[in-house]
Each structure stands twice: as structure tokens, then as C-alpha cells.
């Protein structure tokens, strides 16, 4: 992948993430009696949800997932340092994100083991979130010796999102589970927006900073 093409994919990923966040915000307002404080984003496109919000969020998920898959190689091309772990994590997150609307949960999103589609939905969503959050943490590790500012930003946002994910999984906080999910989702997504725009404007790495995987292409 050329540096110019990688910059374009990085910028498009940032745009796609913004579109996804906008979709669930708009869909939440669009869905009658929907309570964002306690209801999950997945309930906006669950089986039986209103058609308009369901199509809006599902389309945004597929778009964002596809752009995350493309963002992985862009990271490998544009980041200093070595190691493909961030690339793999971003691409896995993209594939999982595209699979989430393919397996919508049933009404109320009751969780794993309720129905086959609920179980597959939870597996896809959890995989997507875990790798979405892991990507900035892995980037922090890769660039720590080359770009300390990016490493710190990635570490802080990744850790905040990880803590939010863990907190959101506790049954004691389900009354505000919707807000918690939106919180860690937005923190993680903010990293992709900031870094996507930054990479789109950043000069290509110096030859000694280019990862071996890119240097051999």
C-alpha cells in the first residue's frame, strides 16, 4: 500500500467512525420509547426494532467495519516502529463489526445462550469491542520509542475504554448500562478519529522507521 493510499484510508476510517456514532445517536432519538440510559446500542437494530433506525445503524456498522479492515494496513504503512499486531487487531475488529448486524439480537438483547442469534451477536460484538480497544494499546507499544506523544494518547484512551468496557459488563450497573456503553464506545472511537486525521496529514515514516512488512513490498 502506498503512503498516499494509506492516508486516504486513514481519513476515511475517521469519517466512518463519526458516521457510526452519529447513526446510533440519531437512531436513539428516532426510536419511540428508547432509553439510551439503560438500553444497549444493539437494541436499535434488534429483531423487531423499527425499520428506519435498524437500517441506519446496520448500514453504519457495515461501513465502519469495512473501513476498519482497510485501516489496518494503513496503520502498518504509516506508523513508525515494527509489529503487525495493531494491523491485525484493527482488521479483526472490522470483520467482527460487519458481522454484528448479520446476527441481530432478539428484543431486549438478553445475551448469550438465549437464542442462536443472540449468542452469535454477543460473540461478534464482544470480539469487535475487544479488538477495537486493543488496537490503540498495541499502537502505543509499537510507537513508544518513535513517537512518545502518540504512544501516550493511545495508551490513555485505550485504558479508559478498557476500564469502561469492564465496568459496563458488571450486572450491578445495568440501569446505566446504555450510558456506560456509549461512554467507552465514544472514547475508543475518538482515538480512531484523532489518529486517522493525524495519519492522513503526517509525512510518511523515514526509511528506517518503515515496518519490515512494508519495506519488502
N, C-alpha and C positions, 0 to 999 in steps of 0.2 A: 504494500500500500504506500503510495506516495505521500509525502508530508502534506501537500495541498489537499488531497482527498481526505486524509485523516482529519485535518482541521474542519473540513465541511461536515464530516460525520460527527465530530465532537460538538459542533454548534447545533446540528440537527437534533442530537440527543438532548441537549439542553432545552431546545424548543419543545421536543416531545414530552419531556418530564413536566414542563409547565402546562402543557395541554392536558396531561393526565390529572394533575392536581386541580386544574380548572374544571375538568369534567366531573369529578366527584363533588366538588363544591356546588356546581350548578345543579347536578342531578339531585343532591340532597335538598335543595330548595324546591326543585321541581316535583319531588315525590310527596304525595299527600301523607300527612301524619308521620313523616320520617323524623326520628330524633337522633341527630348526629352526636349527641352527648353519650348515648349508650349503644347505638346500633352501628354495626361494622360497615365499612365501605362495601363489602361484598353483598350486603343486603340490597344495595341499589340495583344489582343485576342478578339477583337470585331468581329462581324459578317462580313465576307468578308476579314478579315485580312489574310496574308499569313499563310499557314498551319504550317510550321515549328515553327515560333515564337509563334503562337497561342497555339500549343500543349505544347511547352516548358513552357510557363508561366502558362497555365491552370494546368498542372501537378504539378508545383511547388506550386501553391496556394492550391491545394487539399492536397498535402503532408504537407505543413506548417500548414494548418488548422487542420488536424488530430493530428499533434504533439502538437499544442496549446491546444487541448482538453485534451490530456494526461498530458500536463504541469500543468494544473490547480490543479489536485490532488497532483502532485509533490510539488507544492508550499505549499499546505496545510500541507503536511507531513514534509517538510524540513525547513520552515520558523519558527522562534520564534514568540511568540505572539499568539493572538487569532483573529478569524473572518474569515469567508469564502468568503468575498467579492472579494478578489483577485482571488480566485479559480473560482468563478462564472464568473467574467469578462473575464478571460483567456479562459474559455470554451465557452462562448458565442462568443467571437472573433473567436475562431477556427471554430465553426459551421458556422458563417457568412462568414468567409473566404472561406470555402469549397463551399458555395452557390454562391459566386461571379461568378466563371466561368460557373456555371449552367445557369446563366442569363446574357449572354454577351450583351453588349450594341451594338447598331447599329453604322454604320460608323460615326466617329466624336464624339461619346458618347454625344448626345445632351442633356441628362438629364431627370429628372422626368417629366412624363406626355406626352412624345413624343410617345412612344410605351409601351406596357406592359413589354417587356423585359428590356427596358431602365429604367422604373420605379422600377422594381424588382432589377435590377442591382444596382441602386443608393441606395436603401434601404439596401441591403446586404452589399455593400461597406462601407456606412456610419456607419452602425452598427459595422462592423468589425473594422474600424478605431477607432471609439469612445471607444470601449471596449479594443482595443489594447493599446490605450493611457491611458485609465483609470487604467489598471492593475498596472503599476508602481506607480501611485499615491496612489492606495489603499494599495499596499505593503508598501509604505512609512509610511502610517498611522498605519499599523499593527505592524511594527517592530521598530517604533520610540523610544520606551522605552527599546528595547533589542539590537538593532544594529544601532546606530546613523549614522554610515558611509553608510550603505546600504540605510537607510532612506533618507539621503541627496542625494545620487546618484539617487535614484528612483524619488525623488521629482524634481530634476533639469532636468533630461532627460524627465520626464513626462510633466513638464510645458513647456519646449522648444517645444516638439512635439505638445502639445495642442495649443500653440500660432501659430505654423506653420500651423496646421490644419485650424484654424480660418482665418489666413491670406490667405491661399490658396483658401478659399471659397469666397473671395471677387472678384467681377466681374472686378474690375479695374486692377487686376494683372494677367489676363488670358494670357497675352503674355508671361509670365514666369511661368505659372501655372504648367507646367511639372516639372520644376526645384524645385518649392516650394513643390510639392507633394513628389518628391524624397527626398527632404531635411527632411521633418518631418517624412516620412516613415522610412528613414535610422536612424534617431535619436531614434525613438521608437524601431526599430528592434535592434539597438545597445544595448539597455537595456536587451532584451531577450538573446542576445549572451553573454554579460558580466555576467548577473545573472545566466544564465543557466550553464555556465562553472564554475562559483563560487560555485553554489549549488552542482554541481557534485563533487567538491573537498572538500566541507565543511563537518565537522563532524555533525552527527545527533544532533538535539537540545537536551539539557538536559531535563530530565523528566518534570521539572516544566515549561519548555518552549514549550513543545509539545502541539499543539492545542487540545482542548477538543474533537473535532471530530475525531482526530487521536488516542487519548489516549483511547477512548472507543472501538476502533476496535481490 
